[in-house]
Amino acid sequence: MPYPAFHLSFFIFCISLVGVFAIAGSGFRREIGFKDVKHLSLLLFVGSIGSVFPDVPAVWNYLLYGNLQHTSIGPVPTHSLFFGLVAFILALTLGHMIYRNISKASSLGIFAEAAFLSHLLLDDIADGGLTYLYPVYNEPLSIFAFMNVRLSGVDFFHYNFACFVSVFFIFCVMFMALLALKDLGFGFRYEPLE
């Protein structure tokens, strides 16, 4: 399990890199006003919470039981796509309350989901298997199962296909964040919301 600071920095500097680029460019040109700062703060808040959301049980387990068990809330695993739906719905609701626009709210939800998925991918790389498909399939799966094996130990085609699939999942998460940021005013230049 990577630490929360690692999840946050991976999210900011890898998943939402286009947003960082747009903020820096607009900041240097002094194009950002107070309303824009509130919008950017909301994105930073939602993305940060989304990137550590699967580890929420660690807080109360530490306070109540003195351990850092963080992979489930009762029988429900927090490192699953099912629990990611909770992150999406919470961000969608917050976005709807703030923007009063379903398209912007959906983009905020997708942005939170991309942050959530970046957490799962990092934990999968470190731990080697999560219950992604709960409640349909309750056994751990790993997207990166064949990334750390020697090439001579497996079939060449199988190894390359597994590497392609692994990189494709990371690309999909980054692309989700890119499309969400584009709808929220970020291209390669920040466009303030109206």
C-alpha positions as CSV (number, residue, x, y, z in Angstrom):
1,M,0.0,0.0,0.0
2,P,1.5,3.3,-1.0
3,Y,1.1,6.1,1.5
4,P,-1.5,8.8,1.1
5,A,1.1,11.4,0.1
6,F,2.1,9.1,-2.8
7,H,-1.5,8.7,-3.9
8,L,-2.0,12.5,-3.8
9,S,1.2,13.3,-5.7
10,F,0.5,10.6,-8.3
11,F,-3.0,12.0,-8.8
12,I,-1.8,15.6,-9.1
13,F,1.3,15.1,-11.2
14,C,0.2,12.2,-13.4
15,I,-3.6,12.0,-13.7
16,S,-4.4,15.7,-13.6
17,L,-1.3,17.0,-15.3
18,V,-3.2,19.0,-17.9
19,G,-5.0,20.8,-15.1
20,V,-1.6,21.7,-13.4
21,F,-0.3,22.9,-16.7
22,A,-3.4,25.1,-17.3
23,I,-3.3,26.6,-13.8
24,A,0.4,27.3,-14.0
25,G,0.1,28.9,-17.5
26,S,-2.9,31.0,-16.5
27,G,-1.3,32.0,-13.2
28,F,1.8,33.3,-15.0
29,R,-0.4,35.3,-17.3
30,R,-2.5,36.6,-14.3
31,E,-5.8,35.4,-15.9
32,I,-7.2,33.7,-12.8
33,G,-9.7,35.6,-10.6
34,F,-11.3,34.8,-7.2
35,K,-14.2,32.9,-8.8
36,D,-11.6,30.8,-10.7
37,V,-9.7,30.1,-7.4
38,K,-12.9,28.7,-5.9
39,H,-13.4,26.4,-8.9
40,L,-9.8,25.2,-8.9
41,S,-10.0,24.6,-5.1
42,L,-13.1,22.5,-5.6
43,L,-11.3,20.4,-8.2
44,L,-8.3,20.0,-6.0
45,F,-10.5,19.0,-3.1
46,V,-12.6,16.5,-5.0
47,G,-9.5,15.0,-6.7
48,S,-7.6,14.8,-3.4
49,I,-10.5,13.2,-1.6
50,G,-11.1,10.8,-4.5
51,S,-7.5,9.7,-4.6
52,V,-7.5,8.6,-0.9
53,F,-11.1,7.6,-0.6
54,P,-10.5,3.8,-0.7
55,D,-8.4,4.2,2.5
56,V,-11.2,5.9,4.5
57,P,-11.6,2.9,6.9
58,A,-8.0,3.3,8.0
59,V,-8.8,6.5,9.9
60,W,-11.5,5.0,12.1
61,N,-9.8,1.6,12.5
62,Y,-6.8,3.4,13.8
63,L,-8.8,5.5,16.2
64,L,-11.1,2.7,17.4
65,Y,-8.9,-0.4,17.1
66,G,-5.3,0.8,16.9
67,N,-4.6,-0.8,13.5
68,L,-4.5,0.4,9.9
69,Q,-6.8,-2.1,8.3
70,H,-8.2,-0.2,5.4
71,T,-9.5,-2.6,2.7
72,S,-13.2,-3.0,3.8
73,I,-16.1,-1.5,5.6
74,G,-17.7,-4.5,7.1
75,P,-18.2,-7.0,4.2
76,V,-17.8,-4.4,1.5
77,P,-14.3,-4.0,0.1
78,T,-13.3,-0.3,-0.3
79,H,-10.8,-1.2,-3.1
80,S,-13.5,-2.1,-5.6
81,L,-15.4,-0.6,-8.5
82,F,-18.6,-0.9,-6.4
83,F,-17.1,1.4,-3.8
84,G,-15.8,3.7,-6.5
85,L,-19.5,4.2,-7.5
86,V,-19.9,5.9,-4.1
87,A,-17.1,8.3,-4.8
88,F,-18.7,9.1,-8.2
89,I,-22.1,9.7,-6.7
90,L,-20.8,11.9,-3.9
91,A,-18.8,14.1,-6.4
92,L,-21.8,14.2,-8.8
93,T,-24.1,15.4,-6.0
94,L,-21.6,18.0,-4.9
95,G,-21.1,19.1,-8.5
96,H,-24.8,19.4,-9.0
97,M,-25.2,21.5,-5.8
98,I,-22.4,23.9,-6.9
99,Y,-22.7,24.1,-10.7
100,R,-26.5,23.4,-11.1
101,N,-25.5,21.8,-14.4
102,I,-25.7,18.1,-15.0
103,S,-22.8,18.0,-17.5
104,K,-20.4,19.8,-15.2
105,A,-21.6,17.7,-12.3
106,S,-21.0,14.5,-14.3
107,S,-17.5,15.7,-15.2
108,L,-16.7,16.4,-11.6
109,G,-18.0,12.8,-10.8
110,I,-15.8,11.4,-13.5
111,F,-12.8,13.4,-12.2
112,A,-13.4,11.9,-8.7
113,E,-13.7,8.4,-10.2
114,A,-10.4,8.8,-12.1
115,A,-8.7,9.8,-8.9
116,F,-10.3,6.8,-7.2
117,L,-9.1,4.5,-9.9
118,S,-5.6,5.9,-9.8
119,H,-5.5,4.8,-6.1
120,L,-6.7,1.3,-7.1
121,L,-4.1,1.0,-9.8
122,L,-1.2,2.1,-7.5
123,D,-2.4,-0.4,-4.8
124,D,-2.6,-3.1,-7.4
125,I,0.9,-2.5,-8.5
126,A,2.2,-2.5,-4.9
127,D,0.1,-5.4,-3.4
128,G,-0.7,-7.5,-6.5
129,G,-4.5,-8.0,-6.4
130,L,-7.7,-6.3,-5.4
131,T,-11.4,-7.2,-5.4
132,Y,-12.2,-5.0,-8.3
133,L,-15.4,-6.8,-9.3
134,Y,-17.1,-7.0,-5.9
135,P,-20.0,-8.1,-5.6
136,V,-20.0,-10.0,-8.9
137,Y,-16.6,-11.7,-8.2
138,N,-15.1,-11.7,-4.7
139,E,-11.6,-13.0,-5.3
140,P,-8.6,-10.7,-5.8
141,L,-7.6,-9.8,-9.3
142,S,-4.5,-8.1,-10.5
143,I,-4.2,-6.0,-13.7
144,F,-0.4,-6.0,-13.2
145,A,0.2,-9.7,-12.4
146,F,2.7,-10.3,-15.2
147,M,4.6,-7.0,-15.1
148,N,7.2,-8.1,-12.6
149,V,8.1,-11.6,-14.0
150,R,11.1,-12.4,-16.1
151,L,10.4,-12.5,-19.8
152,S,11.9,-16.0,-20.1
153,G,9.5,-17.4,-17.5
154,V,6.3,-16.8,-19.6
155,D,5.1,-16.9,-23.2
156,F,6.4,-13.9,-25.1
157,F,3.0,-13.1,-26.6
158,H,1.2,-13.5,-23.3
159,Y,3.8,-11.2,-21.5
160,N,3.5,-8.5,-24.1
161,F,-0.3,-8.7,-24.1
162,A,-0.4,-8.4,-20.3
163,C,1.9,-5.4,-20.5
164,F,-0.3,-3.7,-23.1
165,V,-3.4,-4.3,-21.1
166,S,-1.8,-2.9,-17.9
167,V,-0.6,0.3,-19.7
168,F,-4.0,0.6,-21.4
169,F,-5.8,0.7,-18.0
170,I,-3.5,3.5,-16.8
171,F,-4.2,5.3,-20.1
172,C,-8.0,4.9,-19.7
173,V,-7.8,6.5,-16.2
174,M,-5.7,9.4,-17.5
175,F,-8.0,9.9,-20.4
176,M,-11.1,9.9,-18.1
177,A,-9.5,12.7,-16.1
178,L,-8.5,14.6,-19.3
179,L,-12.0,14.5,-20.7
180,A,-13.5,15.6,-17.4
181,L,-11.0,18.4,-17.0
182,K,-11.8,19.6,-20.6
183,D,-15.5,19.9,-19.8
184,L,-14.6,21.8,-16.6
185,G,-12.6,24.4,-18.5
186,F,-9.2,22.9,-18.8
187,G,-7.6,22.3,-22.2
188,F,-4.0,23.3,-22.6
189,R,-5.3,26.7,-21.4
190,Y,-7.7,27.4,-18.6
191,E,-11.1,28.8,-19.7
192,P,-13.0,30.3,-16.8
193,L,-16.5,28.9,-16.2
194,E,-19.4,31.1,-17.0
